Amino acid sequence: MKPLIIFYYPCTESKNLRTGTVKQVPYSVISLSTVLKKKGYDSIIIDSRFEEDYESKIEFLKDRIVMVGISAMTGYQIVDGLKFSIFIRNIAPQARIVWGGWHPSLLPEQTISNEFIDTVVVGHGEPVITDIVDACLGIRELKEIPNLYYKENSEIIKTETIDLFSMESVPQPDMDLLNIENYIYSSYLGKRTIAYYTSQGCPYRCGFCCDKTVYKQKWQCRSADEVFSFIKLLKDKYLIDSIVFIDTNFFINRKRVEKIVIAMKACEINLKWEASVRSNQIVGYSDNFLQLLYESGCRKLCIGAESGSDEVLQFIQKDTSVEQTHQASEKLYNSGIIGEFYIIAGFPNAPKDDLKASLKMIKEIKERYRDHQFTPFLYTPYPGTPLYQISIEKGFKPPLILEEWGHFSMLNVNTPWIDEKYKDKYNSFVKFYYPLAYPSKNLKALLKDNKLKLLIKLLVSIAKFRLKKEFYAFRVDWRVAWWIDSYQKKLQKSWIPSIR
């Protein structure tokens, strides 16, 4: 009987929040499955976002299962991952339950302490996954494998920590291991959009970000030729017409990006795309380079502006400035590329002053460049980051066991220095008043063919009036906007993001 490995990708959000959510390719598990396939091992991937009724399928295979790998980020994936762990323990007690991903890498001791978890992989799983399977089959011992926490006779054992990961040694994901149609979606870029990452890590030191903790401030990438070949495969085999590069920062190596986009343009691959970049990088780019990006299909660049306060940017070690955000917004506008600026409010120092400064910056940019977008986040203290300990000193009480982290996310922030009034003001201005008062091309297009266009036009007028008169009492219109957004999501659309 041939051994079987199951990789489980848990739901990222509870059922009542799933409607309208774009489901990206679960690269964390498909990469591991690809490595095992090349070694001759059988594995299957269960993506709980699509396969909720997996019990009978697993029951049929239970005697073959030697290992189950579960990838989990902080938040609801922990809840769903533990549910699956319990299920496996009951039907296939011989299987070793292995957890990996961001959260186990950040808090390995706490994770391995859970009774339904046998092993934790810290950092990248690709260099050690074959060895772990070999250990499950008795070919080798877990103590010989680095970067693990595991249990043996109720004792928790930690193995040697070694940086083994090399992106060059990891094969491109075998997309045939999935039902790829589940992960292709319609977006403003095109009718068949897919997400893809070409690099991992980031050399910058932002104090709120887990990335530098997990990847030790190192950046690794696939070569320009390898990236272009995979993009062409997506285009030719899966008929993709657009792509979202989900690298933390696609532009760490400008020359690599230039090679990729020149190849895309020369081949006339005709893909629209977006990626992430920093404002100081955009400021340093020539107009010719930005024009090259546009001609290759770039239609949006996402920038972590974070705050409209230079004091806060210094506090969070962003190493950018408010002026650079303004300059970047102008350069992108002149090149025809939309800028989507991520803003984080609620840092544990002067949060009210920070919010005021950020809203001022957003207003100034929206007045000049209406097509630019702003996406709001609330600061969330994540373990392993420099601001985490500061947050605890300011009164934040972190979860003490793995299960409690399952209810912890940017949608459920519980920091003592901000309240519901603060959150409501932040969301209403960034998601509603500014986008409506300074309508983009997207909003104008929405008004032409939307069943609720008359109501939306009324909300536009109210938003303009409120900003002009600075009158924000009796904000029933904000509640109506959320109702419209809920209605649109039932139709697999998203109203509020589309009008930013």
KOLNU-462494 format. One record per residue (C-alpha): residue in three letters; x, y negated, z; residue number from 1. Coordinates in Angstrom, 2 decimals, padded with zeros to 5 digits, always signed. Each point is the difference from the previous one (the first is absolute). Last residue first. Layout:
N
type, east, north, up, seq
ALA, X, Y, Z, NUM
...
//
This chain:
500
type, east, north, up, seq
ARG, -011.97, -053.86, -004.03, 500
ILE, -003.18, +000.82, -001.89, 499
SER, +000.62, +003.70, -000.64, 498
PRO, +001.09, +000.65, +003.59, 497
ILE, -003.45, -001.13, +001.27, 496
TRP, -002.08, +002.00, -002.45, 495
SER, +001.45, +003.45, +000.07, 494
LYS, -001.60, +002.45, -002.37, 493
GLN, -000.87, +003.67, +000.38, 492
LEU, -003.73, -000.84, -000.23, 491
LYS, -000.30, +000.55, +003.75, 490
LYS, +002.96, -002.36, +000.23, 489
GLN, -002.07, -002.73, -001.65, 488
TYR, -002.69, +000.19, +002.69, 487
SER, +002.55, -000.17, +002.81, 486
ASP, +001.62, -003.06, -001.64, 485
ILE, -003.38, -001.67, -000.36, 484
TRP, -000.68, +000.55, +003.72, 483
TRP, +003.43, -001.38, +000.82, 482
ALA, -000.78, -003.15, -001.99, 481
VAL, -003.32, -000.35, +001.83, 480
ARG, +001.86, +000.03, +003.31, 479
TRP, +002.28, -002.81, -001.20, 478
ASP, -003.04, -001.96, -001.18, 477
VAL, -001.49, +000.17, +003.50, 476
ARG, +002.85, -002.17, +001.20, 475
PHE, -002.00, -002.21, +002.36, 474
ALA, +002.91, -002.43, +000.61, 473
TYR, +002.90, -000.47, -002.41, 472
PHE, -000.19, -003.63, -001.14, 471
GLU, +003.28, -001.34, -001.33, 470
LYS, -001.99, -002.30, -002.32, 469
LYS, +001.89, +000.99, -003.16, 468
LEU, +000.71, +003.52, +001.19, 467
ARG, -003.61, +000.62, +001.02, 466
PHE, -001.45, -001.50, -003.17, 465
LYS, +002.23, +002.09, -002.27, 464
ALA, -000.94, +003.16, +001.91, 463
ILE, -003.71, -000.86, -000.19, 462
SER, +000.18, -000.52, -003.76, 461
VAL, +001.80, +003.31, -000.51, 460
LEU, -002.54, +001.76, +002.22, 459
LEU, -002.80, -001.34, -002.20, 458
LYS, +001.82, +001.26, -003.09, 457
ILE, +000.30, +003.42, +001.67, 456
LEU, -003.76, +000.07, +000.60, 455
LEU, -000.66, -000.85, -003.64, 454
LYS, +002.57, +002.58, -001.15, 453
LEU, -001.53, +002.87, +001.98, 452
LYS, -000.65, +002.22, -003.01, 451
ASN, +003.54, -000.75, -001.20, 450
ASP, +000.74, -000.64, -003.67, 449
LYS, +001.10, -003.61, -000.35, 448
LEU, +000.89, -000.75, +003.63, 447
LEU, +002.60, +002.75, +000.01, 446
ALA, +001.84, -001.62, -002.89, 445
LYS, +000.22, -003.25, +001.97, 444
LEU, +001.25, +001.95, +003.00, 443
ASN, +002.72, +001.70, -001.99, 442
LYS, +001.08, -003.28, -001.62, 441
SER, +000.60, -001.34, +003.51, 440
PRO, -002.39, -002.08, +002.07, 439
TYR, +001.41, -002.64, +002.39, 438
ALA, -002.86, -000.42, +002.51, 437
LEU, -000.86, +003.68, -000.28, 436
PRO, +003.52, +001.33, +000.54, 435
TYR, +000.67, -002.52, +002.81, 434
TYR, -003.23, +000.63, +001.91, 433
PHE, -000.19, +003.80, -000.26, 432
LYS, +002.91, +002.36, +000.52, 431
VAL, +002.56, -002.44, +001.42, 430
PHE, -002.41, -002.28, +001.86, 429
SER, -002.41, +002.63, +001.28, 428
ASN, +002.71, +002.47, +000.95, 427
TYR, +001.99, -002.45, +002.12, 426
LYS, -003.01, -001.53, +001.71, 425
ASP, -001.43, +003.43, +000.84, 424
LYS, +003.30, +001.30, +001.34, 423
TYR, +000.45, -003.03, +002.27, 422
LYS, -003.57, +000.24, +001.29, 421
GLU, +000.50, +003.72, +000.63, 420
ASP, +002.96, -000.66, +002.29, 419
ILE, +003.76, -000.46, -000.27, 418
TRP, +002.71, +000.08, +002.69, 417
PRO, -001.08, +003.34, +001.49, 416
THR, +000.88, +002.14, -003.04, 415
ASN, -002.54, +002.67, -000.90, 414
VAL, +000.09, +000.39, -003.76, 413
ASN, -002.61, +002.34, -001.47, 412
LEU, +000.09, -000.59, -003.73, 411
MET, +003.79, -000.37, +000.02, 410
SER, +000.11, +003.44, +001.61, 409
PHE, -000.26, +001.97, +003.24, 408
HIS, -002.74, +002.60, +000.44, 407
GLY, +002.22, +002.96, -000.79, 406
TRP, +002.71, -001.42, +002.26, 405
GLU, -002.10, +001.19, +002.95, 404
GLU, +000.33, +003.64, -001.07, 403
LEU, +003.80, -000.20, +000.05, 402
ILE, +000.24, -001.00, +003.66, 401
LEU, +000.87, -003.21, +001.86, 400
PRO, -001.67, -002.57, -002.24, 399
PRO, +001.62, -003.44, +000.21, 398
LYS, -001.04, -002.69, +002.52, 397
PHE, +000.70, -003.51, -001.32, 396
GLY, +000.60, -002.46, +002.82, 395
LYS, +002.58, -002.44, -001.36, 394
GLU, +002.86, +002.26, +001.14, 393
ILE, -001.59, +002.80, -002.03, 392
SER, -000.11, -002.29, -003.04, 391
ILE, +003.67, -000.88, +000.44, 390
GLN, +000.78, +003.73, +000.06, 389
TYR, -001.83, +000.50, -003.29, 388
LEU, +001.42, -003.11, -001.68, 387
PRO, +003.32, +001.71, -000.75, 386
THR, -001.73, +002.96, -001.70, 385
GLY, +000.27, +003.62, +001.14, 384
PRO, -003.59, +000.30, +001.05, 383
TYR, -002.55, -002.05, -001.96, 382
PRO, -001.59, -003.16, +001.38, 381
THR, -002.76, -001.03, -002.46, 380
TYR, -000.09, -003.59, -001.24, 379
LEU, -003.30, -000.67, -001.67, 378
PHE, -000.12, +000.13, -003.78, 377
PRO, -001.37, -002.42, -002.57, 376
THR, +000.30, +000.30, -003.80, 375
PHE, +000.46, -003.21, -001.94, 374
GLN, -000.45, -000.33, -003.74, 373
HIS, +001.36, -002.33, -002.68, 372
ASP, -002.50, -000.81, -002.74, 371
ARG, -000.81, -003.40, +001.46, 370
TYR, +003.46, -001.49, -000.34, 369
ARG, +000.07, -003.59, +001.24, 368
GLU, -002.80, -000.11, +002.59, 367
LYS, +000.63, +003.67, +000.83, 366
ILE, +003.63, -000.79, +000.89, 365
GLU, -000.85, -002.87, +002.35, 364
LYS, -002.86, +001.93, +001.60, 363
ILE, +002.19, +003.04, +000.66, 362
MET, +002.70, -002.16, +001.60, 361
LYS, -002.50, -001.71, +002.31, 360
LEU, -001.51, +003.35, +000.98, 359
SER, +003.48, +001.26, +000.88, 358
ALA, +000.84, -003.04, +002.14, 357
LYS, -003.27, +000.22, +001.98, 356
LEU, +000.44, +003.73, +000.52, 355
ASP, +003.56, -000.46, +001.28, 354
ASP, -001.09, -002.74, +002.40, 353
LYS, -002.67, +002.32, +001.39, 352
PRO, +002.39, +002.98, +000.22, 351
ALA, +002.64, -001.92, +002.00, 350
ASN, +002.26, +003.05, +000.42, 349
PRO, -001.27, +003.58, +000.06, 348
PHE, -000.74, +000.15, -003.75, 347
GLY, -003.71, -000.33, -000.73, 346
ALA, -000.06, -000.71, -003.71, 345
ILE, +001.60, +001.84, -002.90, 344
ILE, -000.35, -001.39, -003.52, 343
TYR, +000.58, +002.00, -003.18, 342
PHE, +000.26, -002.15, -003.12, 341
GLU, -001.32, +001.34, -003.28, 340
GLY, +001.63, -001.99, -002.77, 339
ILE, -001.51, +000.11, -003.47, 338
ILE, +002.47, -000.08, -002.89, 337
GLY, -000.48, -002.55, -002.78, 336
SER, +003.64, -001.14, +000.11, 335
ASN, -000.86, -003.53, +001.18, 334
TYR, -002.21, +001.42, +002.73, 333
LEU, +002.78, +002.31, +001.17, 332
LYS, +002.45, -002.89, +000.23, 331
GLU, -002.48, -002.16, +001.92, 330
SER, -000.90, +002.70, +002.53, 329
ALA, +003.68, +000.80, +000.49, 328
GLN, +000.78, -003.64, +000.79, 327
HIS, -002.79, -000.15, +002.58, 326
THR, +001.16, +003.24, +001.62, 325
GLN, +003.59, -001.30, -000.09, 324
GLU, -001.12, -003.12, +001.85, 323
VAL, -001.56, +002.15, +002.70, 322
SER, +003.39, +001.61, +000.57, 321
THR, +001.61, +003.42, -000.36, 320
ASP, +002.26, +002.03, +002.31, 319
LYS, -002.96, +001.91, +001.44, 318
GLN, +001.61, +000.36, +003.41, 317
ILE, -003.37, +000.06, +001.82, 316
PHE, +000.91, -003.05, +002.11, 315
GLN, +001.51, -001.83, -002.99, 314
LEU, -003.19, +000.48, -002.00, 313
VAL, -001.97, -001.15, +003.05, 312
GLU, +001.95, -003.25, +000.23, 311
ASP, -000.28, -000.49, -003.75, 310
SER, -003.78, +000.05, +000.37, 309
GLY, -002.25, +000.81, -002.96, 308
SER, +000.29, +003.69, +000.78, 307
GLU, +000.40, +003.54, -001.43, 306
ALA, +001.11, -000.99, -003.53, 305
GLY, +000.29, +003.70, -000.83, 304
ILE, -000.22, -000.35, -003.77, 303
CYS, -001.92, +002.11, -002.49, 302
LEU, +000.72, -000.57, -003.68, 301
LYS, -002.81, +000.19, -002.55, 300
ARG, -000.39, +000.25, -003.76, 299
CYS, +003.22, +001.70, -001.06, 298
GLY, -000.49, +001.45, -003.49, 297
SER, +003.49, -000.10, -001.57, 296
GLU, -000.67, -003.52, -001.31, 295
TYR, -000.76, -001.19, +003.53, 294
LEU, +003.22, +001.41, +001.40, 293
LEU, +001.99, -001.52, -002.88, 292
GLN, -001.61, -003.38, +000.76, 291
LEU, +001.15, +000.33, +003.61, 290
PHE, +003.52, +000.69, -001.26, 289
ASN, -000.08, -003.00, -002.34, 288
ASP, -001.28, -002.29, +002.74, 287
SER, +003.08, +000.92, +002.01, 286
TYR, -000.28, +001.91, +003.26, 285
GLY, +001.37, -001.41, +003.26, 284
VAL, -003.37, -001.34, +001.19, 283
ILE, -001.51, +003.43, -000.73, 282
GLN, +002.55, +001.67, +002.28, 281
ASN, -000.65, -002.50, +002.80, 280
SER, -003.72, +000.80, -000.22, 279
ARG, +000.56, +003.72, +000.46, 278
VAL, -001.21, +002.65, -002.47, 277
SER, -002.69, +002.65, -000.30, 276
ALA, -001.27, +001.54, -003.24, 275
GLU, -002.67, -000.31, -002.70, 274
TRP, -000.51, +001.57, -003.39, 273
LYS, -001.71, -000.12, -003.40, 272
LEU, +001.20, +002.74, -002.33, 271
ASN, +000.48, -000.62, -003.72, 270
ILE, +002.73, +002.59, -000.66, 269
GLU, +001.35, -002.19, -002.77, 268
CYS, +003.24, +002.01, +000.19, 267
ALA, +002.06, -003.20, +000.01, 266
LYS, -002.21, -001.58, +002.68, 265
MET, +000.10, +002.99, +002.32, 264
ALA, +003.75, +000.42, -000.54, 263
ILE, +000.57, -003.71, +000.74, 262
VAL, -002.19, +000.39, +003.09, 261
ILE, +002.03, +002.89, +001.41, 260
LYS, +003.41, -001.49, -000.79, 259
GLU, -001.00, -003.31, +001.61, 258
VAL, -001.25, +001.80, +003.08, 257
ARG, +003.36, +001.74, +000.39, 256
LYS, +001.82, -003.32, -000.46, 255
ARG, -002.16, -001.61, +002.70, 254
ASN, +000.94, +002.56, +002.65, 253
ILE, -002.19, -000.60, +003.07, 252
PHE, -002.87, -000.89, -002.35, 251
PHE, -002.58, +002.74, +000.65, 250
ASN, -000.23, -000.89, +003.68, 249
THR, -001.93, +002.34, +002.28, 248
ASP, -000.52, +002.09, -003.12, 247
ILE, -003.65, +000.46, -000.95, 246
PHE, +000.38, -000.64, -003.72, 245
VAL, -003.57, -000.36, -001.25, 244
ILE, -000.48, +001.35, -003.52, 243
SER, -002.22, -000.62, -002.97, 242
ASP, -001.23, +001.75, -003.16, 241
ILE, +000.46, +003.60, +001.13, 240
LEU, -000.85, +002.60, -002.62, 239
TYR, +001.02, +002.96, +002.19, 238
LYS, +002.55, +001.62, -002.30, 237
ASP, +001.26, -002.93, -002.07, 236
LYS, -000.27, -002.87, +002.51, 235
LEU, +000.96, +001.92, +003.10, 234
LEU, +002.88, +001.60, -001.90, 233
LYS, +001.11, -003.43, -001.25, 232
ILE, +000.06, -001.26, +003.58, 231
PHE, +002.06, +003.05, +000.96, 230
SER, +002.54, -000.67, -002.75, 229
PHE, +000.17, -003.68, +000.96, 228
VAL, +000.73, +000.82, +003.62, 227
GLU, +002.71, +002.52, -000.90, 226
ASP, +001.69, -002.46, -002.38, 225
ALA, -000.12, -002.81, +002.59, 224
SER, +001.59, +002.25, +002.60, 223
ARG, -001.99, +001.18, +003.00, 222
CYS, +000.52, -002.02, +003.14, 221
GLN, +001.47, -000.10, +003.47, 220
TRP, -000.17, -002.79, +002.56, 219
LYS, +001.38, +000.13, +003.54, 218
GLN, -001.27, -002.05, +002.91, 217
LYS, +000.02, +003.10, +002.22, 216
TYR, -002.71, +001.69, -002.13, 215
VAL, -002.53, +000.63, +002.77, 214
THR, +000.93, -003.02, +002.13, 213
LYS, +000.47, -002.34, -002.97, 212
ASP, -003.40, +000.97, -001.34, 211
CYS, -001.79, -000.42, +003.29, 210
CYS, -000.54, -003.73, -000.67, 209
PHE, -000.77, -002.69, +002.60, 208
GLY, +003.55, -001.32, +000.41, 207
CYS, +000.72, -000.44, -003.71, 206
ARG, +003.62, +001.13, -000.49, 205
TYR, +000.63, +000.35, -003.74, 204
PRO, +001.85, +002.91, -001.64, 203
CYS, -003.21, +001.84, -000.97, 202
GLY, -000.84, +003.67, -000.25, 201
GLN, -001.14, +002.19, -002.84, 200
SER, +000.08, -000.43, -003.76, 199
THR, -001.99, +000.71, -003.16, 198
TYR, -003.50, +000.22, +001.44, 197
TYR, -003.10, +000.74, -002.07, 196
ALA, -003.65, -001.06, +000.15, 195
ILE, -002.46, +000.76, -002.81, 194
THR, -002.31, -002.11, -002.14, 193
ARG, -002.26, +001.30, -002.73, 192
LYS, -002.59, -002.68, -000.86, 191
GLY, +002.47, -002.86, +000.05, 190
LEU, +001.81, -002.64, +002.03, 189
TYR, -003.10, -001.35, +001.78, 188
SER, -000.47, +003.53, +001.26, 187
SER, -001.59, +003.30, -001.03, 186
TYR, +001.37, +003.08, +001.70, 185
ILE, +002.25, +002.97, -000.56, 184
TYR, +000.65, +001.95, +003.18, 183
ASN, -002.75, +002.62, -000.17, 182
GLU, +000.76, +000.48, -003.70, 181
ILE, +003.39, +001.44, +000.97, 180
ASN, -001.49, +003.18, +001.36, 179
LEU, +003.24, +000.76, +001.77, 178
LEU, +002.97, +002.34, -000.48, 177
ASP, +000.05, -001.15, -003.62, 176
MET, +001.53, -003.28, +001.22, 175
ASP, +003.35, +001.67, +000.61, 174
PRO, +001.72, -002.76, +001.94, 173
GLN, +003.39, -001.05, -001.39, 172
PRO, +002.71, +002.18, +001.47, 171
VAL, +001.89, -001.03, +003.16, 170
SER, +003.79, +000.05, -000.37, 169
GLU, +000.24, -003.60, -001.28, 168
MET, -002.11, -001.17, +002.92, 167
SER, +002.73, +001.10, +002.37, 166
PHE, -001.03, +000.91, +003.51, 165
LEU, +002.35, +001.80, +002.36, 164
ASP, +000.41, -002.53, +002.81, 163
ILE, +000.86, +002.29, +002.91, 162
THR, -001.57, +000.36, +003.46, 161
GLU, +000.94, +003.26, +001.72, 160
THR, -002.83, +002.12, +001.36, 159
LYS, -002.47, -000.81, +002.76, 158
ILE, -001.53, +002.83, +002.04, 157
ILE, -003.26, -000.15, +001.94, 156
GLU, -000.39, +002.97, +002.36, 155
SER, -003.29, +001.91, +000.14, 154
ASN, +001.76, +003.22, -001.07, 153
GLU, +001.46, -001.79, -003.02, 152
LYS, -001.54, -003.25, -001.15, 151
TYR, +001.34, -002.20, -002.78, 150
TYR, +001.48, -003.43, -000.64, 149
LEU, +001.85, -000.20, -003.28, 148
ASN, +002.50, -002.22, -001.81, 147
PRO, +002.57, +002.71, -000.73, 146
ILE, -000.61, +003.72, -000.70, 145
GLU, +002.23, +002.55, +001.76, 144
LYS, -002.22, +000.07, +003.10, 143
LEU, -002.89, +001.04, -002.23, 142
GLU, +001.59, +003.37, -000.67, 141
ARG, +000.49, +001.72, -003.37, 140
ILE, -001.63, +002.66, -002.18, 139
GLY, -002.73, +000.70, +002.54, 138
LEU, -002.84, -000.91, -002.37, 137
CYS, -000.91, -003.16, +001.96, 136
ALA, +003.72, -000.85, +000.00, 135
ASP, +000.08, +000.24, -003.80, 134
VAL, -003.00, -002.35, -000.13, 133
ILE, +001.89, -002.46, +002.19, 132
ASP, +003.09, +000.30, -002.21, 131
THR, -002.06, -000.77, -003.12, 130
ILE, -001.47, -003.11, +001.68, 129
VAL, +003.35, -001.38, +001.18, 128
PRO, +001.20, -002.45, -002.68, 127
GLU, -003.58, -000.90, -001.11, 126
GLY, -001.35, -000.82, +003.47, 125
HIS, +001.28, -003.55, +000.28, 124
GLY, +000.05, -001.52, +003.47, 123
VAL, -000.55, +001.99, +003.18, 122
VAL, -001.62, +003.39, -000.57, 121
VAL, -002.17, +001.19, +002.90, 120
THR, -000.60, +003.66, +000.85, 119
ASP, -002.58, +002.07, +001.85, 118
ILE, -002.99, -002.36, +000.20, 117
PHE, -003.32, +001.09, +001.54, 116
GLU, +001.09, -000.48, +003.62, 115
ASN, +000.98, -003.64, -000.52, 114
SER, +003.41, -000.71, +001.52, 113
ILE, +001.54, +000.08, -003.49, 112
THR, -001.65, -003.35, -000.77, 111
GLN, +001.12, -001.77, +003.18, 110
GLU, +003.59, +001.06, -000.55, 109
PRO, -000.09, -000.88, -003.71, 108
LEU, -001.32, -003.57, +000.37, 107
LEU, +001.13, -001.96, -003.07, 106
SER, +000.68, +003.02, -002.22, 105
PRO, -003.26, +001.63, +001.11, 104
HIS, -001.81, -003.23, -000.98, 103
TRP, +001.62, -000.52, -003.39, 102
GLY, -000.20, +003.47, -001.47, 101
GLY, +000.48, +003.49, +001.37, 100
TRP, -001.92, +002.68, +001.88, 99
VAL, +000.68, +003.73, -000.17, 98
ILE, -002.46, +002.69, +001.11, 97
ARG, +001.67, +003.42, -000.15, 96
ALA, -002.48, +002.60, -001.19, 95
GLN, -000.44, +003.24, +002.00, 94
PRO, -003.11, -001.36, +001.73, 93
ALA, -001.86, -000.05, -003.33, 92
ILE, -003.73, -000.47, +000.72, 91
ASN, +000.03, -001.81, +003.35, 90
ARG, +003.32, -001.81, -000.31, 89
ILE, -000.96, -001.07, -003.51, 88
PHE, -003.24, -001.64, +001.16, 87
ILE, +001.77, -001.73, +002.89, 86
SER, +002.61, -001.41, -002.38, 85
PHE, -002.76, -001.16, -002.37, 84
LYS, -001.71, -002.01, +002.73, 83
LEU, +003.38, -001.33, +001.08, 82
GLY, +000.63, -001.31, -003.50, 81
ASP, -003.43, -001.64, -000.14, 80
VAL, +000.58, -001.99, +003.18, 79
ILE, +003.64, -000.74, -000.86, 78
GLN, -001.00, -001.18, -003.48, 77
TYR, -002.28, -002.50, +001.75, 76
GLY, +002.86, -002.24, +001.09, 75
THR, +003.79, +000.22, -000.14, 74
MET, +001.03, +001.81, -003.16, 73
ALA, -000.17, +003.75, -000.26, 72
SER, +001.30, +002.74, -002.28, 71
ILE, -000.98, +003.56, +000.95, 70
GLY, +002.00, +003.05, -001.04, 69
VAL, -001.47, +003.46, +000.62, 68
MET, +002.28, +003.02, +000.06, 67
VAL, -000.16, +003.77, -000.37, 66
ILE, -003.44, +000.31, -001.60, 65
ARG, -000.56, +003.31, -001.80, 64
ASP, -002.55, +001.43, +002.47, 63
LYS, -002.09, -003.17, -000.15, 62
LEU, -000.59, -000.08, -003.76, 61
PHE, -003.75, +000.75, -000.10, 60
GLU, -000.55, -001.99, +003.19, 59
ILE, +001.80, -002.95, -001.57, 58
LYS, -002.46, -000.25, -002.90, 57
SER, -002.95, +000.54, +002.34, 56
GLU, +001.11, -002.84, +002.26, 55
TYR, +000.79, -002.59, -002.70, 54
ASP, -003.30, -001.83, -000.01, 53
GLU, +001.34, -003.56, +000.34, 52
GLU, +002.09, +000.26, -003.13, 51
PHE, +000.14, -003.51, -001.46, 50
ARG, +001.44, -002.23, +002.74, 49
SER, +001.20, +003.20, +001.66, 48
ASP, +002.68, +000.43, -002.64, 47
ILE, +000.90, +003.68, +000.16, 46
ILE, +003.22, +000.85, -001.79, 45
ILE, +001.01, +003.56, -000.80, 44
SER, +003.31, +001.75, +000.31, 43
ASP, +001.70, +003.02, -001.52, 42
TYR, +003.78, +000.16, +000.37, 41
GLY, +002.34, +000.45, -002.96, 40
LYS, +002.63, -002.60, +000.92, 39
LYS, -001.22, -002.40, -002.69, 38
LYS, -003.51, +000.34, +001.39, 37
LEU, +001.33, -000.79, +003.48, 36
VAL, +001.40, -003.36, -001.14, 35
THR, -003.24, -000.86, -001.85, 34
SER, -002.07, +000.80, +003.10, 33
LEU, +002.16, -002.36, +002.04, 32
SER, -000.46, -002.83, -002.53, 31
ILE, -003.73, +000.69, -000.22, 30
VAL, -000.24, -000.34, +003.78, 29
SER, +001.40, -003.52, +000.47, 28
TYR, -001.22, -001.07, -003.43, 27
PRO, -003.65, +000.18, +000.99, 26
VAL, -001.19, -001.80, -003.20, 25
GLN, -002.05, -003.03, +000.94, 24
LYS, -003.68, +000.03, +000.92, 23
VAL, -001.70, -003.32, -000.71, 22
THR, -002.61, -000.69, +002.68, 21
GLY, -003.53, -000.75, -001.21, 20
THR, -001.75, +001.90, +002.78, 19
ARG, +002.43, +001.49, +002.51, 18
LEU, -000.84, -002.01, +003.12, 17
ASN, -002.91, +002.07, +001.39, 16
LYS, +001.90, +003.20, -000.75, 15
SER, +002.97, -000.89, +002.18, 14
GLU, +003.18, -001.35, -001.54, 13
THR, +003.29, +001.29, -001.35, 12
CYS, -001.29, +003.53, -000.45, 11
PRO, +002.71, +002.58, +000.59, 10
TYR, +002.47, +001.30, -002.61, 9
TYR, +000.52, +003.70, +000.64, 8
PHE, +002.82, +002.02, -001.50, 7
ILE, -000.55, +003.75, +000.10, 6
ILE, +002.84, +002.48, -000.37, 5
LEU, -000.64, +003.54, -001.21, 4
PRO, +001.98, +003.22, +000.41, 3
LYS, -000.33, +002.70, -002.69, 2
MET, -001.65, +003.21, +001.19, 1
//
